[in-house]
C-alpha cells in the first residue's frame, strides 16, 4: 500500500536551534525506508528552518525507518543513528525505537542534568537524560504497541543544556506517516 511520509524540522518562535553562523553547525541527515534512501543531506541549521519534505513510499508488512545523523559544530563531531521499526502483531504494530550514538562526543562531560531527549511515538512518550552521552557508544531502546494502520507519528526533540551556560538549544524532528 502506498503511503506518504513527511519529515518536518520545525522552527518554533520560542526556541533556539544550533546555527551555522553562531555555532558553526552543519548536519547531514539521511532518512531511509527499508534500506532505500528517501531523503538525503537534510541540514537542520537554524538558518534553514523550517524544513518540510514529503515522499510516497510503499508501506510494507515490516517497515524500518533509519535516520543517519552526521553532526558537526565548532570542533565537535557526533555520528548517530535512530532506527524505528514497525512490525505487525494482530491489528497493531510493535514499534521499536533505537537511539544509537556511534562515537564518543568531545565535550559531552559538560552536558548538564537538564539535557534530555524526548521521543514520541503516537501516544507514547519516552525521555532519555545525559546518560545518552556516557561512554564511547550508546544504544537505548523503547518498545510500544501502536496503531500504524492510519496516521502515525514519530518525533524526536533534543534539549541541549551544558554546565555553566544559560544557553539552551534544541534539535527537533517530526516524522509522519499519512
C-alpha positions in Angstrom: 0.0 0.0 0.0 1.3 3.5 -0.9 1.6 6.0 2.0 3.0 9.5 2.2 5.8 10.2 4.7 6.6 13.7 5.9 9.7 14.9 7.6 9.5 18.2 9.4 12.2 20.1 11.1 10.2 22.9 12.7 11.2 26.4 13.8 9.3 27.4 16.9 9.4 31.1 17.8 10.4 30.4 21.5 13.3 28.0 20.8 16.9 28.5 19.7 18.4 26.0 17.4 22.0 25.2 16.5 23.2 27.8 14.0 25.7 27.7 11.2 26.5 31.3 11.9 26.9 31.2 15.7 27.8 27.5 16.3 29.5 26.6 13.0 26.8 23.9 12.9 26.3 21.5 10.0 24.2 18.4 9.9 23.9 15.8 7.2 20.7 13.8 7.9 19.8 10.9 5.6 16.5 9.1 6.0 16.0 5.5 4.8 13.0 3.3 4.5 13.8 -0.5 4.4 17.4 0.4 3.3 16.4 2.7 0.5 17.4 6.3 1.0 14.3 8.5 0.7 15.7 11.9 1.9 19.3 13.0 1.7 21.5 15.6 3.2 19.0 17.4 5.4 20.8 20.3 7.2 18.6 21.5 10.1 20.8 24.5 11.0 18.6 27.3 12.3 19.1 29.3 9.1 17.4 26.5 7.1 14.4 26.1 9.3 11.6 25.2 8.9 12.1 22.2 6.6 9.2 20.1 5.3 9.7 17.2 2.9 7.3 14.6 1.6 7.6 11.4 -0.4 5.4 8.5 -1.3 6.6 5.1 -0.2 5.3 1.5 -0.3 4.3 0.7 3.2 5.3 -3.0 3.6 4.4 -5.6 6.1 7.6 -4.7 8.0 8.8 -1.2 7.8 12.2 0.0 9.1 13.0 3.8 9.1 16.5 4.9 9.7 17.7 8.4 10.4 21.5 8.8 10.0 23.0 11.9 11.6 26.5 13.3 10.9 26.6 16.5 13.1 29.5 18.9 13.4 29.6 22.1 15.4 32.7 24.0 16.5 35.3 21.2 16.8 32.7 18.6 17.9 31.6 15.7 15.8 28.7 13.3 16.5 27.5 10.4 14.5 24.2 8.9 15.5 21.5 6.7 14.1 17.9 6.3 15.0 16.1 3.2 13.9 12.3 3.0 14.1 10.8 -0.4 13.1 7.2 -1.2 12.7 6.2 -4.9 12.7 2.6 -6.1 12.7 1.2 -8.0 15.6 -2.5 -8.8 15.1 -4.2 -5.5 14.4 -1.5 -3.3 15.9 2.2 -2.8 15.2 5.2 -3.4 17.5 7.1 -0.1 17.4 10.8 -0.4 18.4 12.9 2.8 18.6 16.7 2.5 18.9 18.8 5.6 19.7 22.3 4.7 18.7 25.3 7.0 19.2 28.2 5.7 17.2 31.1 7.7 18.6 32.4 9.4 21.7 31.4 13.1 21.6 34.1 15.6 22.6 32.8 17.9 25.5 30.0 15.6 26.5 31.3 15.7 30.0 29.9 19.2 30.2 26.3 18.2 29.5 24.1 19.2 32.4 21.5 17.3 34.2 18.8 19.3 32.3 19.9 17.8 29.0 17.2 15.5 27.6 15.9 13.7 24.6 12.2 13.2 24.2 10.9 10.5 21.8 7.2 10.3 20.9 5.6 7.5 19.0 1.8 8.1 18.6 0.5 8.2 22.2 3.7 7.1 23.9 6.5 9.4 25.3 10.0 8.3 26.4 12.7 10.5 27.9 16.5 10.0 28.0 18.9 12.1 30.0 22.6 12.9 29.8 23.3 9.1 30.1 22.9 9.1 26.3 26.4 10.8 26.1 28.2 8.5 28.5 30.7 6.0 27.1 32.2 5.5 23.7 28.9 4.4 22.2 25.3 4.1 23.3 22.3 2.1 22.3 18.9 2.9 24.0 15.7 1.1 23.1 12.0 1.7 23.5 9.1 -0.7 22.5 5.4 0.0 22.3 2.3 -1.4 20.6 0.8 1.3 18.4 -1.9 1.6 15.7 0.0 2.4 12.4 -2.8 1.5 10.1 -3.8 5.1 9.7 -2.0 8.3 10.7 1.2 7.5 12.6 3.6 9.9 14.2 7.2 9.8 15.4 9.2 12.7 16.9 12.5 13.4 18.5 13.4 16.5 20.4 16.8 17.1 22.0 17.2 19.9 24.6 20.9 20.7 24.8 22.0 22.2 28.1 25.6 22.5 29.3 27.0 23.1 32.7 28.0 26.8 33.4 25.9 28.0 30.5 22.4 29.6 30.3 22.1 28.8 26.6 19.6 26.1 25.6 19.4 24.8 22.1 17.0 22.4 20.5 17.0 19.8 17.7 13.6 18.7 16.5 12.5 16.1 14.0 8.9 15.1 13.3 8.2 12.1 11.1 4.6 11.4 10.0 3.1 8.5 8.0 -0.1 9.7 6.3 
